[in-house]
Amino acid sequence: MIYCLSNKRKMEKIKFEVINPEELAEPTGYNNGMLYHTGRMLFISGQIGWNKEKQIVSDNFSTQFEQALANLISVVRAAGGEPTSIGKLTIFVTSKQEYISEIKTVGSAYRKLMGKHFPAMTLVEVKSLLEPSAKVEIEGIAVL
């Protein structure tokens, strides 16, 4: 069970269960499913590694990843949630190899922002993103 702030700023209980069927391989760094028992759904648009002025924060992949995830969490918090409210993340990268080569730094940035909360996740390599210098875009679904 987790606790998160509602729009009314009172503490509400939000229960969820991690779903990892025994017949599937054990996941590492994500869960196969997240079953939320209560709440409202928040669909979060893809966030990239830019700041409020729409400037990409760095050419470095892991720095862009951290900023994109921070931007996504900002949307969740603005809606009254916390990182643990996030039940699904989809991560789009322009280079799977770059993601893999920086996995330790990416993991450190992830834990800094999300702690040990691992929602259902999908990683997709794409040819390009709408913003030409963006290397990663993260979208999500949260339950508040």
DSSP file with accessible surface (Angstrom, degrees, kcal/mol):
  #  RESIDUE AA STRUCTURE BP1 BP2  ACC     N-H-->O    O-->H-N    N-H-->O    O-->H-N    TCO  KAPPA ALPHA  PHI   PSI    X-CA   Y-CA   Z-CA
    1    1 A M              0   0  114      0, 0.0     2,-0.3     0, 0.0    14,-0.2   0.000 360.0 360.0 360.0 139.5    0.0    0.0    0.0
    2    2 A I  E     -A   14   0A  24     12,-2.2    12,-2.3    82,-0.0     2,-0.4  -0.829 360.0-138.4-121.1 166.2    1.2    3.5   -0.8
    3    3 A Y  E     +A   13   0A 120     -2,-0.3     2,-0.3    10,-0.2    10,-0.2  -0.971  24.7 169.3-123.0 139.3    0.1    6.9    0.3
    4    4 A C  E     -A   12   0A   3      8,-1.6     8,-1.8    -2,-0.4     2,-0.3  -0.969  36.6 -99.2-144.4 162.7   -0.1    9.9   -2.0
    5    5 A L  E     -A   11   0A  48     -2,-0.3     6,-0.2     6,-0.2     2,-0.1  -0.635  33.1-146.8 -81.9 136.8   -1.5   13.4   -1.9
    6    6 A S    >   -     0   0    6      4,-1.6     3,-2.2    -2,-0.3    74,-0.1  -0.398  37.0 -93.6 -88.8 176.0   -4.9   14.0   -3.5
    7    7 A N  T 3  S+     0   0   95      1,-0.3    73,-0.1    72,-0.2    -1,-0.1   0.786 129.9  57.9 -59.8 -25.8   -5.8   17.3   -5.2
    8    8 A K  T 3  S-     0   0  174      2,-0.2    -1,-0.3    72,-0.1     3,-0.1   0.409 114.6-122.0 -84.5   1.8   -7.4   18.3   -1.9
    9    9 A R  S <  S+     0   0  154     -3,-2.2     2,-0.3     1,-0.2    -2,-0.1   0.768  70.2 126.9  63.2  27.9   -4.0   17.8   -0.3
   10   10 A K        -     0   0  123     -6,-0.0    -4,-1.6     0, 0.0     2,-0.3  -0.859  69.0 -99.7-108.1 154.8   -5.2   15.2    2.2
   11   11 A M  E     -A    5   0A 119     -2,-0.3     2,-0.4    -6,-0.2    -6,-0.2  -0.537  43.3-176.6 -75.1 130.4   -3.5   11.8    2.5
   12   12 A E  E     -A    4   0A  70     -8,-1.8    -8,-1.6    -2,-0.3     2,-0.5  -0.966  25.7-121.2-124.8 146.8   -5.3    9.0    0.7
   13   13 A K  E     -A    3   0A 130     -2,-0.4     2,-0.5   -10,-0.2   -10,-0.2  -0.726  25.9-174.1 -86.3 129.3   -4.5    5.3    0.6
   14   14 A I  E     -A    2   0A   1    -12,-2.3   -12,-2.2    -2,-0.5     2,-0.3  -0.979  10.1-157.2-123.5 116.1   -3.9    3.9   -2.8
   15   15 A K        +     0   0  114     -2,-0.5    22,-2.4   -14,-0.2    23,-0.6  -0.731  17.1 168.5 -93.6 140.7   -3.4    0.2   -2.9
   16   16 A F  E     -B   36   0B  38     -2,-0.3     2,-0.4    20,-0.2    20,-0.2  -0.985  21.0-147.8-145.5 156.9   -1.6   -1.6   -5.7
   17   17 A E  E     -B   35   0B  94     18,-2.4    18,-2.9    -2,-0.3     2,-0.4  -0.973  18.4-129.4-121.7 139.1   -0.3   -5.0   -6.3
   18   18 A V  E     -B   34   0B  66     -2,-0.4     2,-0.6    16,-0.2    16,-0.2  -0.746  23.8-153.4 -83.1 130.6    2.8   -6.0   -8.3
   19   19 A I  E     +B   33   0B  67     14,-2.8    14,-1.1    -2,-0.4    13,-0.2  -0.930  30.3 152.6-114.5 109.4    1.9   -8.7  -10.8
   20   20 A N        -     0   0   59     -2,-0.6    -2,-0.1    12,-0.2     6,-0.0  -0.788  34.6-145.2-134.0  88.9    4.7  -10.9  -11.9
   21   21 A P    >   -     0   0   44      0, 0.0     3,-1.7     0, 0.0    -2,-0.0  -0.238  15.2-127.4 -58.1 142.5    3.3  -14.3  -13.0
   22   22 A E  T 3  S+     0   0  192      1,-0.3     4,-0.1     4,-0.0     0, 0.0   0.778 106.3  64.2 -61.3 -28.4    5.6  -17.3  -12.1
   23   23 A E  T 3  S+     0   0  164      2,-0.1     2,-0.3     3,-0.0    -1,-0.3   0.566  94.6  74.9 -77.2  -5.1    5.4  -18.5  -15.7
   24   24 A L  S <  S-     0   0   89     -3,-1.7     8,-0.0     1,-0.1    -4,-0.0  -0.736  97.2 -92.9-101.5 156.8    7.2  -15.4  -16.9
   25   25 A A        -     0   0   84     -2,-0.3    -1,-0.1     1,-0.1    -2,-0.1  -0.341  52.2 -97.0 -61.8 144.8   10.9  -14.6  -16.6
   26   26 A E        -     0   0  176     -4,-0.1    -1,-0.1     1,-0.1     2,-0.1  -0.489  43.8-126.9 -67.0 125.6   11.6  -12.6  -13.4
   27   27 A P        -     0   0   16      0, 0.0     2,-0.5     0, 0.0    -1,-0.1  -0.404  15.3-151.9 -75.6 152.5   11.8   -8.9  -14.4
   28   28 A T  S    S-     0   0  128      1,-0.1     3,-0.1    -2,-0.1    -2,-0.0  -0.987  78.1  -2.0-125.1 117.8   14.8   -6.7  -13.5
   29   29 A G  S    S+     0   0   40     -2,-0.5     2,-0.3     1,-0.2    -1,-0.1   0.580 129.4  45.1  82.0   8.7   14.2   -3.0  -13.0
   30   30 A Y  S    S-     0   0   87     88,-0.1     2,-0.3    91,-0.0    90,-0.2  -0.946  76.1-121.1-161.3 173.9   10.5   -3.1  -13.9
   31   31 A N        -     0   0   28     88,-1.4    90,-0.5    -2,-0.3   -11,-0.1  -0.954  17.5-130.5-123.9 152.1    7.4   -5.2  -13.1
   32   32 A N  S    S+     0   0   61     -2,-0.3     2,-0.3   -13,-0.2   -12,-0.2   0.845  88.5   4.1 -68.8 -33.4    5.2   -7.0  -15.6
   33   33 A G  E     -B   19   0B  17    -14,-1.1   -14,-2.8    87,-0.0     2,-0.4  -0.998  53.4-155.9-153.2 152.6    2.0   -5.5  -14.2
   34   34 A M  E     -B   18   0B  30     -2,-0.3     2,-0.7   -16,-0.2   -16,-0.2  -0.979  13.7-161.8-130.5 116.3    0.7   -3.1  -11.7
   35   35 A L  E     -B   17   0B  83    -18,-2.9   -18,-2.4    -2,-0.4     2,-0.4  -0.894   6.5-164.6-103.8 111.3   -2.8   -3.6  -10.4
   36   36 A Y  E     -B   16   0B  36     -2,-0.7   -20,-0.2   -20,-0.2     3,-0.1  -0.812   8.7-162.6 -95.7 136.3   -4.3   -0.5   -8.7
   37   37 A H        +     0   0   90    -22,-2.4     2,-0.3    -2,-0.4   -21,-0.1   0.671  69.9  11.2 -92.5 -21.5   -7.4   -1.0   -6.6
   38   38 A T  S    S+     0   0   76    -23,-0.6     2,-0.1     2,-0.1    -1,-0.1  -0.923  82.6  69.1-144.4 170.6   -8.6    2.6   -6.4
   39   39 A G        -     0   0   52     -2,-0.3     2,-0.3   104,-0.1   104,-0.0  -0.398  66.8 -71.0 115.0 174.6   -8.0    6.0   -8.0
   40   40 A R        -     0   0  126    104,-3.1   104,-3.5    -2,-0.1     2,-0.4  -0.836  46.5-118.1-107.8 148.3   -8.3    8.2  -11.0
   41   41 A M  E     -C  143   0C 116     -2,-0.3     2,-0.5   102,-0.2   102,-0.2  -0.715  21.1-165.5 -94.7 137.8   -6.1    7.7  -14.1
   42   42 A L  E     -C  142   0C  36    100,-3.2   100,-2.9    -2,-0.4     2,-0.6  -0.989   6.4-156.7-120.0 121.6   -3.6   10.3  -15.4
   43   43 A F  E     -C  141   0C 140     -2,-0.5     2,-0.5    98,-0.2    98,-0.2  -0.896  13.4-154.2 -99.3 122.2   -2.2    9.9  -18.9
   44   44 A I  E     -C  140   0C   8     96,-3.2    96,-1.5    -2,-0.6     3,-0.1  -0.848  11.4-128.4-106.4 123.4    1.1   11.8  -19.2
   45   45 A S  E     -     0   0C  90     -2,-0.5    93,-0.1    94,-0.2    -1,-0.0  -0.214  45.8 -75.5 -60.7 156.8    2.3   13.0  -22.6
   46   46 A G  E     -     0   0C  23     93,-0.1     2,-0.4    91,-0.1    93,-0.3  -0.306  51.6-156.4 -56.8 130.0    5.8   12.1  -23.8
   47   47 A Q  E     -C  138   0C  39     91,-2.7    91,-2.5    -3,-0.1     2,-0.2  -0.924   6.9-163.9-113.9 136.9    8.3   14.3  -22.0
   48   48 A I  E     -C  137   0C  13     -2,-0.4     2,-1.8    89,-0.2    89,-0.2  -0.614  38.8 -86.0-112.5 177.2   11.8   15.0  -23.3
   49   49 A G  S    S+     0   0    0     87,-0.6     8,-2.6    -2,-0.2     9,-0.4  -0.303  82.8 116.9 -84.3  54.5   14.9   16.3  -21.7
   50   50 A W  B     -F   56   0D  64     -2,-1.8     6,-0.2     6,-0.3     2,-0.1  -0.821  55.5-128.0-119.1 163.7   14.3   20.0  -22.0
   51   51 A N    >   -     0   0   44      4,-1.9     3,-2.2    -2,-0.3     4,-0.1  -0.243  45.6 -78.2 -95.3-172.0   13.8   22.8  -19.5
   52   52 A K  T 3  S+     0   0  197      1,-0.3    -1,-0.0     2,-0.1    -2,-0.0   0.774 130.8  56.3 -60.3 -27.5   11.0   25.4  -19.1
   53   53 A E  T 3  S-     0   0  126      2,-0.1    -1,-0.3     1,-0.0     3,-0.1   0.281 119.0-111.1 -87.8   9.5   12.5   27.4  -21.9
   54   54 A K  S <  S+     0   0  145     -3,-2.2     2,-0.5     1,-0.2    -2,-0.1   0.856  72.2 140.8  60.8  39.1   12.3   24.4  -24.3
   55   55 A Q        -     0   0  116     -4,-0.1    -4,-1.9     2,-0.0    -1,-0.2  -0.947  59.3-117.5-111.4 126.3   16.0   24.0  -24.4
   56   56 A I  B     -F   50   0D  38     -2,-0.5    -6,-0.3    -6,-0.2     3,-0.1  -0.446  23.8-139.5 -60.4 129.7   17.5   20.5  -24.3
   57   57 A V        -     0   0   52     -8,-2.6     2,-0.3     1,-0.2    -1,-0.1   0.723  69.5 -15.0 -71.7 -22.2   19.5   20.4  -21.1
   58   58 A S        -     0   0   41     -9,-0.4    -1,-0.2     2,-0.1    -9,-0.1  -0.977  50.8-121.3-169.6 162.0   22.5   18.4  -22.6
   59   59 A D  S    S+     0   0  119     -2,-0.3     2,-0.3    -3,-0.1    -1,-0.1   0.567  84.7 105.5 -86.1  -9.4   23.7   16.3  -25.5
   60   60 A N     >  -     0   0   61      1,-0.1     4,-2.2     2,-0.0     5,-0.2  -0.539  69.9-141.4 -76.3 130.8   24.4   13.6  -22.9
   61   61 A F  H  > S+     0   0    0     -2,-0.3     4,-2.6     1,-0.2     5,-0.2   0.926  98.5  46.9 -58.7 -51.6   21.8   10.7  -23.0
   62   62 A S  H  > S+     0   0    7      1,-0.2     4,-2.5     2,-0.2    -1,-0.2   0.860 111.0  52.6 -66.6 -31.2   21.6   10.1  -19.2
   63   63 A T  H  > S+     0   0   58      2,-0.2     4,-2.2     1,-0.2    -1,-0.2   0.921 111.3  46.8 -67.5 -41.5   21.2   13.8  -18.5
   64   64 A Q  H  X S+     0   0    0     -4,-2.2     4,-2.8     2,-0.2    -2,-0.2   0.909 111.0  53.2 -64.3 -41.1   18.4   14.0  -21.0
   65   65 A F  H  X S+     0   0    4     -4,-2.6     4,-2.6     2,-0.2     5,-0.2   0.942 109.2  48.2 -58.6 -48.5   16.8   10.9  -19.4
   66   66 A E  H  X S+     0   0   55     -4,-2.5     4,-2.5     1,-0.2    -1,-0.2   0.919 113.7  46.7 -61.0 -42.9   16.9   12.4  -16.0
   67   67 A Q  H  X S+     0   0   55     -4,-2.2     4,-2.6     2,-0.2    -1,-0.2   0.919 111.9  50.4 -66.9 -41.4   15.4   15.6  -17.2
   68   68 A A  H  X S+     0   0    0     -4,-2.8     4,-2.2     2,-0.2    -2,-0.2   0.929 113.1  45.8 -62.4 -43.6   12.6   13.8  -19.1
   69   69 A L  H  X S+     0   0    1     -4,-2.6     4,-2.6    -5,-0.2    -2,-0.2   0.913 112.0  51.6 -66.8 -40.0   11.7   11.7  -16.1
   70   70 A A  H  X S+     0   0   27     -4,-2.5     4,-2.1    -5,-0.2    -2,-0.2   0.906 109.2  51.2 -61.9 -40.0   11.8   14.7  -13.8
   71   71 A N  H  X S+     0   0   26     -4,-2.6     4,-1.5     2,-0.2    -2,-0.2   0.921 110.1  49.0 -63.1 -43.2    9.4   16.5  -16.3
   72   72 A L  H  X S+     0   0    0     -4,-2.2     4,-1.9     1,-0.2     3,-0.3   0.934 110.3  50.4 -62.2 -44.6    7.1   13.5  -16.2
   73   73 A I  H  X S+     0   0    3     -4,-2.6     4,-3.0     1,-0.2     5,-0.2   0.870 104.1  59.9 -63.8 -33.6    7.1   13.4  -12.4
   74   74 A S  H  X S+     0   0   72     -4,-2.1     4,-2.4     1,-0.2    -1,-0.2   0.900 104.9  49.1 -60.1 -39.6    6.3   17.2  -12.4
   75   75 A V  H  X S+     0   0   51     -4,-1.5     4,-1.3    -3,-0.3    -2,-0.2   0.933 111.4  49.5 -64.7 -44.3    3.1   16.4  -14.3
   76   76 A V  H  <>S+     0   0    0     -4,-1.9     5,-2.7     1,-0.2     3,-0.4   0.936 112.8  46.6 -60.8 -45.9    2.2   13.7  -11.8
   77   77 A R  H ><5S+     0   0  119     -4,-3.0     3,-1.7     1,-0.2    -1,-0.2   0.891 107.2  57.0 -66.0 -38.1    2.9   16.0   -8.8
   78   78 A A  H 3<5S+     0   0   87     -4,-2.4    -1,-0.2     1,-0.3    -2,-0.2   0.804 106.4  51.3 -62.8 -26.7    0.9   18.8  -10.4
   79   79 A A  T 3<5S-     0   0   23     -4,-1.3    -1,-0.3    -3,-0.4    -2,-0.2   0.446 130.2 -96.6 -88.6  -1.5   -2.1   16.4  -10.6
   80   80 A G  T < 5S+     0   0    1     -3,-1.7    -3,-0.2     1,-0.3    -2,-0.1   0.568  86.3 113.1 100.5  11.2   -1.7   15.5   -6.9
   81   81 A G      < -     0   0    0     -5,-2.7    -1,-0.3    -6,-0.2    63,-0.1  -0.383  52.4-137.6-106.3-174.2    0.4   12.3   -7.2
   82   82 A E    >   -     0   0   54     -2,-0.1     3,-2.7    -6,-0.0     4,-0.4  -0.846  42.5 -89.3-133.1 169.3    3.8   11.1   -6.3
   83   83 A P  G >  S+     0   0   12      0, 0.0     3,-1.9     0, 0.0    31,-0.1   0.868 125.8  62.0 -52.4 -34.2    6.3    8.9   -8.3
   84   84 A T  G 3  S+     0   0   41      1,-0.3    59,-0.1   -81,-0.1   -80,-0.1   0.628  89.8  70.1 -69.8  -9.4    4.7    5.8   -6.7
   85   85 A S  G <  S+     0   0    0     -3,-2.7    58,-2.9    57,-0.1     2,-0.5   0.654  76.6 101.2 -75.8 -16.2    1.5    6.8   -8.4
   86   86 A I  E <   +D  142   0C   0     -3,-1.9    56,-0.3    -4,-0.4     3,-0.1  -0.589  41.2 169.9 -77.9 121.9    3.1    5.9  -11.8
   87   87 A G  E     +     0   0C   9     54,-2.5    33,-1.8    -2,-0.5     2,-0.3   0.616  64.5  27.2-104.3 -17.3    1.9    2.5  -13.0
   88   88 A K  E     -De 141 120C  54     53,-1.8    53,-2.2    31,-0.2     2,-0.4  -0.984  56.4-176.0-151.7 133.0    3.3    2.5  -16.5
   89   89 A L  E     -De 140 121C   1     31,-2.3    33,-1.7    -2,-0.3     2,-0.5  -0.994   7.0-164.8-126.1 138.1    6.2    4.1  -18.3
   90   90 A T  E     -De 139 122C  18     49,-2.7    49,-2.5    -2,-0.4     2,-0.6  -0.995  11.5-162.4-119.2 124.7    7.0    3.9  -22.0
   91   91 A I  E     -De 138 123C   8     31,-3.4    33,-3.0    -2,-0.5     2,-0.5  -0.938   2.1-164.3-112.9 119.5   10.6    5.0  -22.9
   92   92 A F  E     -De 137 124C  46     45,-3.5    45,-2.3    -2,-0.6     2,-0.4  -0.901  12.1-177.9-103.3 126.8   11.4    5.9  -26.5
   93   93 A V  E     -De 136 125C   0     31,-2.8    33,-2.9    -2,-0.5    43,-0.2  -0.945  30.5-147.0-125.1 147.8   15.1    6.1  -27.3
   94   94 A T  S    S+     0   0   41     41,-2.0     2,-0.3    -2,-0.4    42,-0.1   0.603  95.2  31.5 -86.0 -12.0   16.8    7.0  -30.5
   95   95 A S     >  -     0   0   34     40,-0.4     4,-2.0     1,-0.1    -1,-0.3  -0.836  56.2-171.0-148.7 108.8   19.7    4.6  -29.7
   96   96 A K  H  > S+     0   0   98     -2,-0.3     4,-2.7     1,-0.2     5,-0.2   0.884  94.3  56.3 -61.5 -37.8   19.3    1.4  -27.8
   97   97 A Q  H  > S+     0   0  123      2,-0.2     4,-2.7     1,-0.2    -1,-0.2   0.893 105.5  49.6 -63.3 -40.4   23.1    1.1  -27.7
   98   98 A E  H  > S+     0   0   44      2,-0.2     4,-1.3     1,-0.2    -1,-0.2   0.916 111.1  50.3 -65.3 -41.0   23.5    4.6  -26.1
   99   99 A Y  H >< S+     0   0   48     -4,-2.0     3,-0.5     2,-0.2    -2,-0.2   0.949 113.3  45.6 -58.5 -49.7   20.9    3.6  -23.5
  100  100 A I  H >< S+     0   0   86     -4,-2.7     3,-1.5     1,-0.2     4,-0.3   0.912 109.8  53.9 -63.3 -41.7   22.7    0.3  -22.8
  101  101 A S  H 3< S+     0   0   90     -4,-2.7    -1,-0.2     1,-0.3    -2,-0.2   0.764 117.3  37.5 -67.9 -21.9   26.1    2.0  -22.6
  102  102 A E  T <X S+     0   0   34     -4,-1.3     4,-2.9    -3,-0.5    -1,-0.3   0.121  79.5 121.4-112.5  20.6   24.8    4.5  -20.0
  103  103 A I  H <> S+     0   0   77     -3,-1.5     4,-2.9     1,-0.2     5,-0.2   0.841  72.5  52.2 -58.7 -36.2   22.6    2.1  -18.1
  104  104 A K  H  > S+     0   0  179     -4,-0.3     4,-2.1     2,-0.2    -1,-0.2   0.934 113.9  42.6 -67.3 -42.9   24.4    2.6  -14.8
  105  105 A T  H  > S+     0   0   78     -3,-0.3     4,-2.3     2,-0.2    -2,-0.2   0.902 115.4  50.1 -68.9 -39.4   24.1    6.4  -14.9
  106  106 A V  H  X S+     0   0    4     -4,-2.9     4,-2.8     2,-0.2    -2,-0.2   0.934 110.6  50.4 -62.0 -45.2   20.5    6.1  -16.2
  107  107 A G  H  X S+     0   0   16     -4,-2.9     4,-2.7    -5,-0.2    -2,-0.2   0.900 109.6  50.3 -61.2 -39.6   19.7    3.7  -13.3
  108  108 A S  H  X S+     0   0   70     -4,-2.1     4,-2.1     2,-0.2    -1,-0.2   0.922 112.0  47.1 -64.6 -44.0   21.2    6.1  -10.8
  109  109 A A  H  X S+     0   0    6     -4,-2.3     4,-1.6     2,-0.2    -2,-0.2   0.910 111.8  52.1 -63.6 -40.8   19.1    9.0  -12.2
  110  110 A Y  H  X S+     0   0   15     -4,-2.8     4,-3.5     1,-0.2     5,-0.4   0.952 110.8  45.8 -60.3 -51.0   16.0    6.7  -12.1
  111  111 A R  H  X S+     0   0  130     -4,-2.7     4,-1.8     1,-0.2    -1,-0.2   0.857 107.7  58.6 -63.9 -33.9   16.5    5.8   -8.4
  112  112 A K  H  < S+     0   0  149     -4,-2.1    -1,-0.2    -5,-0.2    -2,-0.2   0.890 120.6  27.2 -60.1 -39.0   17.2    9.4   -7.5
  113  113 A L  H  < S+     0   0   41     -4,-1.6    -2,-0.2    -3,-0.4    -1,-0.2   0.795 135.7  27.3 -94.8 -33.7   13.7   10.4   -8.9
  114  114 A M  H >< S-     0   0    8     -4,-3.5     3,-1.5     1,-0.3    -3,-0.2   0.484  84.2-156.1-110.6  -8.3   11.7    7.2   -8.5
  115  115 A G  T 3<  -     0   0   33     -4,-1.8    -1,-0.3    -5,-0.4    -2,-0.1  -0.407  68.4 -29.2  65.7-135.8   13.4    5.4   -5.5
  116  116 A K  T 3  S+     0   0  186     -2,-0.1     2,-0.6     2,-0.0    -1,-0.2  -0.014 102.4 123.0-105.2  28.4   12.7    1.7   -5.6
  117  117 A H    <   -     0   0   17     -3,-1.5   -31,-0.0    -6,-0.1    -3,-0.0  -0.831  37.0-178.3 -92.2 117.9    9.4    2.0   -7.4
  118  118 A F        -     0   0   58     -2,-0.6   -88,-0.1   -88,-0.1     3,-0.1  -0.855   3.8-174.8-121.8  95.6    9.4    0.0  -10.6
  119  119 A P        -     0   0    0      0, 0.0   -88,-1.4     0, 0.0   -31,-0.2  -0.117  47.3 -67.0 -74.5-179.6    6.2    0.2  -12.6
  120  120 A A  E     -e   88   0C  16    -33,-1.8   -31,-2.3   -90,-0.2     2,-0.3  -0.503  66.9-171.0 -64.6 135.6    5.4   -1.7  -15.8
  121  121 A M  E     -e   89   0C  40    -90,-0.5     2,-0.4   -33,-0.2   -31,-0.2  -0.989  22.6-167.9-138.2 149.9    7.9   -0.4  -18.4
  122  122 A T  E     -e   90   0C  65    -33,-1.7   -31,-3.4    -2,-0.3     2,-0.5  -0.999   8.8-157.0-134.0 135.4    8.5   -0.7  -22.1
  123  123 A L  E     -e   91   0C  67     -2,-0.4     2,-0.4   -33,-0.2   -31,-0.2  -0.960  14.6-176.8-112.2 128.7   11.6    0.5  -24.0
  124  124 A V  E     -e   92   0C  51    -33,-3.0   -31,-2.8    -2,-0.5     2,-0.5  -0.992  19.3-143.2-128.5 128.9   11.3    1.3  -27.7
  125  125 A E  E     -e   93   0C 108     -2,-0.4     2,-0.3   -33,-0.2   -31,-0.2  -0.802  26.3-174.5 -89.1 130.4   14.0    2.3  -30.1
  126  126 A V        -     0   0   37    -33,-2.9     3,-0.1    -2,-0.5   -30,-0.0  -0.849  34.9-121.6-123.0 159.3   12.8    4.8  -32.6
  127  127 A K  S    S-     0   0  204     -2,-0.3     2,-0.3     1,-0.2    -1,-0.1   0.907  87.2 -25.4 -65.3 -44.6   14.4    6.4  -35.7
  128  128 A S        -     0   0   85    -35,-0.1     2,-0.3    -3,-0.0    -1,-0.2  -0.980  56.9-124.2-160.7 168.2   13.9    9.9  -34.4
  129  129 A L        -     0   0   23      5,-0.3     5,-0.1     2,-0.3     8,-0.0  -0.766  37.0-104.2-115.6 164.4   11.8   12.1  -32.1
  130  130 A L  S    S+     0   0  172     -2,-0.3    -1,-0.1     1,-0.1     3,-0.0   0.912 112.1  63.5 -58.1 -44.4    9.9   15.3  -33.0
  131  131 A E  S >  S-     0   0   65      1,-0.2     3,-1.9     2,-0.0    -2,-0.3  -0.729  87.0-142.9 -80.9 115.3   12.5   17.5  -31.3
  132  132 A P  T 3  S+     0   0  119      0, 0.0    -1,-0.2     0, 0.0    -3,-0.1   0.809  95.1  44.7 -55.1 -34.6   15.7   16.8  -33.4
  133  133 A S  T 3  S+     0   0   56     -3,-0.0     2,-0.3     2,-0.0    -3,-0.1   0.488  87.5 110.2 -92.3   1.3   18.2   16.9  -30.6
  134  134 A A    <   -     0   0    4     -3,-1.9    -5,-0.3     1,-0.1     3,-0.1  -0.557  40.4-179.3 -76.4 136.5   16.1   14.8  -28.2
  135  135 A K        +     0   0   35     -2,-0.3   -41,-2.0     1,-0.3   -40,-0.4   0.545  67.7  29.3-107.9 -15.1   17.5   11.3  -27.5
  136  136 A V  E     - D   0  93C   0    -43,-0.2   -87,-0.6   -42,-0.1     2,-0.4  -0.996  55.0-173.4-149.2 143.1   14.8   10.1  -25.2
  137  137 A E  E     -CD  48  92C  47    -45,-2.3   -45,-3.5    -2,-0.3     2,-0.4  -0.990  10.6-163.1-138.0 134.5   11.1   10.7  -24.6
  138  138 A I  E     +CD  47  91C   1    -91,-2.5   -91,-2.7    -2,-0.4     2,-0.3  -0.981   8.6 178.3-124.5 126.9    9.1    9.2  -21.7
  139  139 A E  E     + D   0  90C  76    -49,-2.5   -49,-2.7    -2,-0.4     2,-0.3  -0.833  12.2 176.5-118.9 162.1    5.3    8.9  -21.4
  140  140 A G  E     -CD  44  89C   6    -96,-1.5   -96,-3.2    -2,-0.3     2,-0.4  -0.966  30.1-131.0-157.2 172.0    3.4    7.3  -18.6
  141  141 A I  E     -CD  43  88C  51    -53,-2.2   -54,-2.5    -2,-0.3   -53,-1.8  -0.999  27.5-174.7-129.7 130.1    0.1    6.4  -16.9
  142  142 A A  E     -CD  42  86C   0   -100,-2.9  -100,-3.2    -2,-0.4     2,-0.5  -0.899  18.5-141.5-123.3 156.0   -0.4    7.2  -13.2
  143  143 A V  E      C   41   0C  15    -58,-2.9  -102,-0.2    -2,-0.3  -104,-0.1  -0.981 360.0 360.0-118.3 123.8   -3.2    6.4  -10.8
  144  144 A L              0   0    9   -104,-3.5  -104,-3.1    -2,-0.5   -63,-0.1  -0.820 360.0 360.0-111.2 360.0   -4.1    9.1   -8.3
